[in-house]
Amino acid sequence: HETLEARFHGRYWLDTREPAASDASEVPSLVRYPAWLAPFVPLVKSYGVPRYGEFDPALLFAFTYLLLFGAMFGDVGHGAVILLLAAGLYRRLGRMAWVGMAAGAVSMGFGLLYGSIFGYEDILQPLWLSPLHDPLRMLMVAVGFGAGFIGFTLLINARNKWVAGRFGEALFDSTGLAGLLFYLGAIGLLASLGGGMNVTRPAWMLAGMGIAMVAAFKFHSARAGLGERLLVALIETLETATSLFSNTLSFMRVAAFSLNHVALALAVFTLANGLDAAGHGFTLILGNIIIIVLEGAIVAIQALRLMYYEGFSRFYSGDGREFVPLRLLPEQARAGV
């Protein structure tokens, strides 16, 4: 307002109002990030810009993406190489180099937890667990993390729907609080069957209440005859259960890639041990380069895929418009245009 007054001396008309919930798709979003988070923003914006009032997933993305990458590529030596490479390419990569450096550092951290350095599993004592020696536990941890992540995305989606004024969807839809209740109950039932905890009765109650609310909402929302509405409610309710189950199982790839990392290193060692001294050293160096470049790229893509398809697709529209302030050219300002 002060800028307009200084330039036009009262010769302007300014009309403002608070945007309604129905305007969310048209109102631009003003997104500002701290310097340490800015390197991750292009990866979020490649999916889309948040709508006005929508949850901005940049912080969630940065934290979860690094965690997934480190868990799938946990190695002190390989992580250190990635960190140093990213630092060395800082001038060429710009701020994106910080993503590589952070990924390398987190990979080193998981390498300490796994007791792995350049593929060797017998030099460091694992601070937590070794995927090679305890694959079942690693699998359970990966699925458990996936369940927590998906549950959180359902909560975010319910928040987004509520802010947008779509209260029925926020409370009763399969991606709202009702879907979250069903999901928590289903996870509790699976944990009870696995012997992890005895919560069978409350889990059944949660799952039953959640799926009943989803079915009732789908039935009420369908615009068709009675028989068709029943069919729609049944199909969409079943789709809710199967979708949540399959999305959770997708996180098994975290455990699979952590094992794959060890398996590739063992394959390199096996090849190198059958060669003479010169061939042994060359094979070890070449094998580690291939692991760092090829598997590192694959793991980076897989972590991105999990974030986009198991996370963003559940709560993030990404169809917003970024706010661009009005700028007047100097000659326009002087002319009072």
N, C-alpha and C positions, 0 to 999 in steps of 0.2 A: 504493500500500500504506500509506504514512504517513498519507494523508488518511483512509482507512477506519479505521485504528487510532485516530486522534485522535477520530473521530466516534463509533465504536462500541465502543471499549475492549475489543477481542477478541471481541465478540459478532457474528462474521460468519464465513463460509466462503468462501475464495478458492481456486479450482482453475485452474491454467494449464497449457498445453502448447504446444509448437511446432506450428503448422499443417502438415498434410501437403499434398502437391501436389494431392491430390484435393479439398482444402478451398478451393481458390483462388476458386471462384465464390461462396463463402459468407463468407469472411473479408473484413471491410471494409478499405479502403485508407486509410492516413493520408497525405494529400498536403499538403505545405507548399512554398510558393514564395517566393522573394525578392520584395521590393516591386516591382522593375523588371519582373519577369515576370508578376506577378499580373494586369495588365490583359488579358493574352492568354488567361488561364485560362477565362473564360466561353465563348470560342470553341471551346476544346478540349472543355469539359464539355457543350457543346451536341451534340457527337457521343457523348459518354459519359464515364464515370469509369473510370480504369484498374483492372483486377483486381489483387488482391493479388499482388505479385511481377512484374507486367507492366511493361514499359518505359513510362515516363510521357513522352508526346511533347510536353509543353508547350514545352520549350526548342527542340526541332526545329521545332515549329510556328511559334513566334515568328520564328526566323531565316529559315526558308524562305518563310513567308507574306510577310514584308516584302520579301524578295529578289524574289519573283515579282511583287508589286505594283509595286515600283520598276522592274523590267525592262519591264513592260507599260505603265507610265504615266510613263516617264522624261521629265521636263520641269522645268527649274529654276523657272520662273514658276508653273506649275500646282501643283507640289509645295509651293512657298512659301505659296500661297493655302490649300491643304489644311491645312498646319501651323498657319497663323494662325487659320483657322476653328476647328480642333479646340481650340486654346489658348483662343480666345474663348468656346467652349461648354463649358469645363471644369466649371463649376458645374452645368450641366445634365446633362452626360454622365458626370461623375465620372471614375473611373479609366479608363474606355473612351476618354476623350479622348486618353490617352497612346498608344493604338493609332493614332489618326488623326495625331497629331503625329509619331510614328515613321514612319508610312507616308509622310507629306509630306516628311520629311527624307530618307528613302531615295529617294523620287521625285526630289528635287533632286539627290542624288548621281548617279543614273543620267542625269539631264538634263545634268550636266556631262560624263559619259562619252559621251553621244550628241551633245552640242553643240546642245541644244534649249532654247529659252526662249520660253514662250507660243506655241509652234508655229513660231517662226522658227528656221530651220536654218542661217542664214548670218551670225549675229551672233557666236556662240561657236564656237571651234574644238573639235571633239570630242576628248576625251582618250583615247577607245578606238575606237569605231566609230559610224557613222551608220546606223541601220536603213534610212533612205531611200536612201542611196547604196550600201549593202552588204547588201542583204536576204538573199542566200544565206549569207553568213557569220553573220548574225544567226540564221538558221534552224538552221545547224549548231550554234551555241552553245546554242540552246534545246533541241535534241534531245540534245546532249551532257550538258547539265545534267539533263535528265529521266532519261537513262540512269544517271547517277551517283546520282540520288535514288532511283530504283526499286531499284537494286542495294543501296543502304544499307537500304531498307525490308525487303528479303529477308533481309539479315543480322540486322536487329532481330527479324524474325519467327522466325528460327532460334533466336535467343537466348531469346525468349519460350517457344517450344516446349520447349527444353532445360530451362529453369527449371521448367516445368510437369510435367516428367518424361516428356514425349512425345518420346523420343530418336529414334525412327524417323522421325517427321515432321520433326524438326529437321535430320536429316542427309540424308534421301532424298526428301522430298516436293518438289513443284513450287514451294512457297513457302519451302523450306529451303535448305540449302547446295547440294544437287544442282541445284535450280532456279537458284541464283546462278551455279554453274559454267557451266551451259548459257547463261545470259544473258550472262555475260562473254565466252564463246566466240563467241556470235552477234554481239555488239557488235564484237568483234575482227574477225570476218569482214566485217562491213559497212564497218568502217574500212579494211580491206585493199582491198575492192572500190572504195572511194572514193579510194584512192591516199593516204590519210592515213598509213598505216604498213604495213610488210610483216610481218604476224604470222599469215599464213594457216595454216601448219601447226600451231602451238600452239593457235590459235583453233579449228581443226577438232577437235583432241584434247579441248579443254575442253568444247566444245559436245556432242561425241559422248558423252563420259564422263558429262556431266551429264544429258543426255536419256535415256541408257541406264539410269542409276540411278533416274530418275523413273519410267520405264516399268516397271522391275522392281519398284519399290515399289508402284505402282498395281496391278500384276498380283498381287502377293503379298497386298495389302490387300483385294482384291475377294473377296466371299463369294458365289461362284457357280460354275457349271461351267467347264470349260476354255475352251470357245469364247466364253462370255460374259465371262470374265476377260480374254481376249485383246482382245476388242472394247472393254471398259472401259479397259484400259491404253492402247490405240491412241487412243481418243477423248480421254481426259483428257490424254495426252501432247501431242496436237495442240492441245488447248485451252490448254495451258501456253504453247506457242510463240506462238499467235495472240494470247493475252491480253497477254503481255509486249510483243509487237510493237505492238499497238494502244495499250497504256498509254504506251509511249514516244512514239508519234506524237502523243498528246494534248498533249504539251508544245510542239508546233509552234504552239499558240495563243499562247504567250508571244511568239514572233516576230511572229505575225499581229497581235496587239493593239499591239505596239510600232509596227508599220507603220500600223495603223489610226489611231493617235493622230496621226501625221504627216499622214495623208490627210484626216482631219477638219479639222485646222488649215488645210491647203491649200484645202479647200472653203470654209472661212470667209473666207480671204483673197481667193479668187476672187470670191465674192459681194460682199465689201466694196469691191473695186477697181472694180466697175461702178457704184458709187453716188457721190453728191456727198459733200462733206466731212462734213456732219452724219450722213448715212446711213452713211458709211464707219466713223466712230468708233462709232456705235451698234451696227452689225453686228459689229464686232470685239469689243466688250464683251459683247454678248449671246452671240455664238458661243463665246467663251472660258468664259462661265458655263455654257453647255450642255455643253461638253466636260468641264469640271471636275465638274459634278454628275452628268450622265448617264453619260459614259464612265467617270468615276471609280467610280461605283457598280457598273457592269458589270464593270470590272476587279477590284474588290474581291470580287465574287461569283465570278468565274472563278478567282481565286487560291484562294479558299476551296474551290471545287469540286475543284481539282487536289489540294489537301491532303487533302480527305476521301476522294475516290474513287480517286485514284492513289496516295495515301500511306496514310492510316489504314486503308482497307479491306484492305490487304495485311498489316498486322501488329497492328492495334489492335482488341480486342474491344469496349471501351467499355461492357461490361455489369457493371462492378464496382459496389461500394457504398462511398460515402464514410464514413469513420469519424466517428461522433458520440459524444463521451465521455458517460458516465453522469453525470447531474447530479441531485443531491438537493435537493428544496425545503427551505427553512429549517425549516419545521414538521416535515418528515419527519426531518431530522437531529436536531432536539431530542427527538423522540419515540423515536429509535433505530430507526426503520423502515428 
